[in-house]
Amino acid sequence: MGDRALTVEGPQEPLSAELTEAVSPKAMLVLAHGAGAGYQHNNLLGISAALAGHGVSSLRFNFPYMQAGRRRVDSVAVATAALAAGVAEAQAQGGGLPLFLGGHSFGGRMASHAVLGSDLDVRGLIFCSFPLHQPKKPGVERAAHLVDIALPMLFLSGTRDALAQADLLEQVVAGLGTRARLHWLATADHSYRILKRQRLPEPTVFEEMAGRVAAFVEEVCGRAQGS
């Protein structure tokens, strides 16, 4: 396992990136960051390290606004173009590995838009803390487009996530049918902080997430081989 600095040729300028490689990878995940922190945020580093331990390599990169040091997030068009560039770099680095696309919060939501009406060669979507709504403003409008996505989807969400009211997220996932999976991370909030007294120390949240991702990858790839 190791980390390697890369550059993704973004839609406006080169984007800083890093590839975390598993020893014997079975897939690669393009893992996009959330709105407030870039590709080297501790949470993403923790997720990537845990994924590598479960045989999933990951490619992280900065969105253009983060690369330029701006606070305002990119438009959907710019963000999805950057994600497409990230997928292209993952294809170049992956040696034919099955590719998955996803991210934390904003990054995951943009990943869902990136596959709409595109020919991105990814096997499925992985949402880490999907931001279903603003805090204290419950709603499902941000997920309305998900019904138009035919790819398998995995949602990893904390039970204390203020941006994903439990009954609403369960409603959304149920509406997607058999192509969607939802796994609750006990006591975790939107940033994966946990209530330590109410949660056993093992596995860590990131290890739990990685285990679910690995199982999802195996399910999706096994399904494709059997079809």
N, C-alpha and C positions, 0 to 999 in steps of 0.2 A: 504494500500500500504506500502511496506517495502523492504529494501535491506538486503540480507543475504549472507555472505561470504561462498564460497564453494571451493572445489578442484576438478578439472577435471583430470582424470588419462590419461595424454597425452601419445603419442607414445614413448617418451624418458624419461620424468620425470613428476611429478605432476605439474599442471598448476593452477595458481591463477585464481579464478573466482568469479563472484557475480551474484546473482539472484535478479532481481527487480520484485516483485510480485504485480499484480493488485488485487484490492479488490475482484472482481468477474470476474476472467479471462475467456475469450472465446478462447484464443490460447496462445501459447508461441513462441517467436522468439529467435533463437540462433543468436546473433548479434556479428559478428567478427570485430575486430578493423582494422584500416588502417596500412600502412607500418611504419609510423613514431611515433606512440603513442600506448600505451597499452589499456587494457580494462577499465581503470579508467580515460581515457581522458574526458575532460569536454563535448565535443560534444556527446560522447556515453552516458555519464551520463544524458545529456539533452534529448537525444532521448529516453532513457529508461524511464525516469520520465514521459515524454509526452505519451509514449506508455501505461504505466500503467494507466494513466488517461483515456485512451480510451479502457481499458479492455484487453490489451495485455501484458502479462508478458514477461520478456526477460532475457536471460542468456548470460553474457559476460565472456570472458576468454582471457588469454594471449596465443598467439602463442609461440611455444618453443623458438624461437630466442629472443623474447621480454622477456620471463621469465628468460633466461640466460644472458640478458643484452647485446646481440649482436646487431649490426646495420644491418647486412645483413639479408634479409628476408629468411625464410625457402624455401626449394624446394617445388614444387607442391605436391610431394608425402608426405612430412612431414606435410605440411600445411593441406592437405586434411585429413590426419590421425587425426590431432588435431581437425579438424571440426567434424569428425565422433565421436570422443570422447566427444566433446561438445554436440552433438545430443544425445548420449547415456545418458549423465548426465541430459539433459533436459527431456528425457523420464522418468528417475528415479524420477525426481522432479515434473514432470508435472501432475501426476495423471490422465493420459489419455487425456490430452488436445491435440488438433491438434497442430502439430509442423510446424514451418516455419524456413527457414534457409536463412541467408543473412549477410550483413555487409557493413561497410564503405570502399569504394575504394578497396584496396588490399584484404580486408576481403571478400567483396562481390564477387570479381573475383574468389578467391579461393573457395568460396561456390559453384560457378557454376561448377567448376572442380570436386568438391567433390561428386556431384550427378551423374556424368557421370559414367556409368558402375558399380554403387553401388546399394545397396538395402536400402539406408537411408530412413527412414519412415518420410518424410516431405511432406507437402501439396503444398508448393510453395517456390519460391525464391524472396527475396526482396533486391534490389541493391540500396544502398545509395551512390550517386556519383560514379557510375561505371566508372573506369578509362579506357576509350575506347582507348586512345593513350597518348603518352607523350606530354607535352606542346609544341606547335608550330610544332608538327610532326603528322598531322592528318592522320588517317587510321582506318581501321575496323578489322584488323587481330586479335586483342585480343577478338573479339566477334564471330569469325568464328565457334567456337564449340557450340555456343548457339542453333543453329538449331537442334542439336542432343538431346536437352533437351525437354522432353515432359511436364514438369511441368509448371503451371502458373507462370508468372514472373511479378514483379512490379519494374519499374525503377523510382527512385526519383533523379532528377538532376537539379542543378542550372543553370540558364540561362547564368551565367558568368563563368561556369566551364571550365577552360583551358584544361582539360583532356577529354572533351567530346564535340566536335564541334556539334552544334545543328542539322545541316542537316544530319550529319553522324549518330548520335544516332537515329534520327527519321527514317532513312533508315534501320538501324539494327532492330529496334522495329517493323517497318512495315513488314519486312521480316519474323518475327516470328509469324505473323498472330494473331488470336484471343487469343492465350495463353499469350500474352504480353500486358502490360499497361505501359504508360509513363506519368509521371506528372512532369511539369516544376515548379521549385521553383523560383519565380520571384526575380531577381537581386542577387541571391545567387551564391557564387563561390564554388570551390571544397570543401572548409572547412565550408560552410554555412554562410560565412560573407555576409552581405547584404548592399545595398546602402540605408541607412535609409531615405534619402530625397525622394527616388523614391518608397518606399514601406510603406504601412500602418503598424502601429505597431502591429496590431492584425490580424490574429493569428501570433505567432512567427513561425519561420521556423520549429522548432521542433514540435510544435503543428500541423502545416500544414501537416508535414510528418506523424505524428501519426494518424491524421484523415484519410489520404489516406491509410495507412497500415490497419487500422481497417476496412475500407470499403472493401479493397481487401480481407482481411481475411474472412469477412462475405460473400462476393461473392463466394470465392473458397469453403468455407465450406458448403454454401447453395447449390452450384452446386453439391457437392459430395452427400449431403443428397437427392437431387432430382433425382440422377441417379439410 
